[in-house]
């Protein structure tokens, strides 16, 4: 327990030191400008593997752009519902922002869901083992009345997948120390299900099928340096 607290104390001190150094460096080079521009509407196929986009579905996907303030954060958002041959249904949400400074950083789902009246529970750090990558992810369950929504998500800052506020802050600062303003992406999949464990299995199968359908250059826009 003492080691655990010391670990986080040292991380906090390092963040403060990096913040002072970052302020002096004043990053000016945008990673979004340096990299190839991407249109997520085009990148994500409407049909892949056993999954196809349901044009008529409307399951109330929680919108990360719920206010004018958040409209400033994200330069692109994509929200779709997919179904497979077994009748399983996945809600996909991608939110991309080309400027990840402290004010405009990607908002994690526990923030957006809570702001829209959901109760958040069972948050845990996990890894998603796919055929071509292992992705650090977060699991959480959002509930509003009878609606129970297990969620799998990750945040990409520049080329780094991060979990939690500290990792997100460190990634942003590390780019800042190099004079770079990183871009950021939230990738979220969820389903309406009472059994979270079963839901996570379905979500993993969906993500795996999507990654298999994308070329390496495409998956790199979603999972950064983890892509193979």
N, C-alpha and C positions, 0 to 999 in steps of 0.2 A: 504493500500500500504506500509506504514511504517512497519507494523507488518510482512508483506510478506518479505520485504527486510531483516529485523532483523532475521527472521526465517532462511533464507539462509545464512546470515552472521554467525550465530551460528553454522549452519551445517558445514560451511567451516572451522571454528575454531576447531570444534570437529574432523574433518577429519585430520587437521594438527597435532593435539595433538595425535590422534590415529596413525598417520604415524610415529611420533617420537617413540612412544611406540612400534609400530610394528617392527621398525628397530632394537630396542633393543632385542626384543623377537626372531627374526629370525625364523619364523615357519619352521619346518622341517618334520612334519608328513603329508603325502598326503592323502586327503580324498578319492581319487580314489583308492588308495592301500587298505585303510581300508574297503571300501565298496565292494559289490559284483560287479564283472566285468560284463558289459552288451554289447551285440552286437545289435546295433540298426537295422541292416539289418534283424535280426531274430525277434527282439521285435515287430516291426511294421508289422502287418499282411498285406498281399497283397490284401485281400478282407475282408470287415467287413460291417455289416448293408447293406445299399444300394450302397456302394462304392466298386469299384474294381480298381486295378492298371491297367493302360493303358500301356502295354509293348512298344507299338510303338509310343506313343506320344512324341513329342519334341516341347515344346512351348517356348524354350529359358529360362529355369529356371535360374535365376541369381545365379551364383556360389559363395558361400562365400569364396572358395579357389581360388582366382583370381591371386595369386602371390606366389612366393616361401616363402615370409615372412609369409603369412597366413597359408601356409602348416605347419609351425612350431606351429601355434596356435591350430589347430584342429587335434585330433588323430583319429576322425571318422567323416564322413559326409554321409548323406543320402539324395538323391533327387529323388522324384517320382512324377508322375502325376496320379491322380485318376479321374474317371468319375462315375456318377450315372445313374439311369434308365431314368432320365429326360434330360440327355445330359449335365448336369452341370459338370464343370471341375475344379479341385483343384490341385494346385502345392504345394507339401510339401517339405520343406527343414529342415533338422536337422543337426546342427553342434555341435560337442562335443569336448571339450578340457579338458585334465586331469590336467592341471596346470594353475590356474588363478592368476598369479602374474600380476603386472602392465604392463609388456611388452607383456605378452601372453594372455591378457584378451580377452574374446569373443567380436567380432566386431558386433555392432548392424546394422540392415539392412539399416538404413538411411546412414550409412557410406559406406557400400558395393555398394548399388545402385548408390549413388552419384558418387563414384569412377568409375563407369561404364557408366557414362553419363546420368543418369536419373535425372529428376527434382523431388524433394521431396516436398509434400504439405500435408495439412490437418492432421498433426500429432496430436494425442490426446491420453490422458490416459483414458482407459476404464476398465471395468471388464467384463469378459466372464462368464455368469451364466450357469453352466452345471447341469446335474442331480445330480452329486456327488461332485461338488466342484465349487468354485467361484475363477476365476483366474485373477489376475491383468495383463492387457495386454496393448499393444500399437496398435493403428490404424495409418496407413499412406497410402498415395497414391503416387506411383512412376509412372512417365510418361516419355516416350521417343518417340517423334513423335506421331504417332497415337495409340501407345500402352499405355493403361491406366491400371495400376495394383494396385487395392486396396489390402492392406496387413494387416494381423493380426499376431502379434508376441509377444513372451515374452522371457525373459532371466532367466535362473535358475543358481544361484551361490551357489554351495553346495546344501543345501535343501531350499534355499530362492528364491522365484520369485521376480525379481526386475524390475523396470521401470526407465530408464534414467541413466545418467552417475553418479549422486550423489548416488543413491541407490545401483548401481553396485559397486561403490567404497567403500561405507560403509559396504556392505556385505563381500567384499573381506577382508577389514581391520578387521572386527569383527572376522572372522575366524583366521586371522593372530595373533590377540591378544590372541587367544586360542592355538597358536602354530600349527595351521592347515593350509595347503595349499589346498584351495577348488578346486573342478573341476567346469566346467561351460558348459552350454548348451544353444543354441539358437534354439527355435522352431518357425518356420515360415510357414504360409499358405497364399496363394494368389490365385487370379483368374484374368483373363483378362475381365474387364467389365467397361462400362462407368458409371454405377450407383454404387457408393461406398456403399450406404446403403444396396442395394440388395446383393452385394458381401459379405458384412460382415455377413448377415443372413445365406448365404450359407456356409461361412467359419465356423460359429458357429455350424451349423448342422453337418459339417464334424468332427470338433474337438469333439463334444459331442458323436458322433457315435464311434469315435476312442477310447475315454476314456471308454465307455461302453464295448468295445470289449477287453480291457486290464484287466488283474488281478490287484489287488491293488499294488502288488509288481512291476508290470510293469509301471503303471501310476505314481508311485512314482519317477521313473527315469526321468519323463517328467515335473512333477509339484511339486516335493519335498514334503514338509511337508503339502501341501494343500491336498494331496491325502487322500482319505477315504478308 
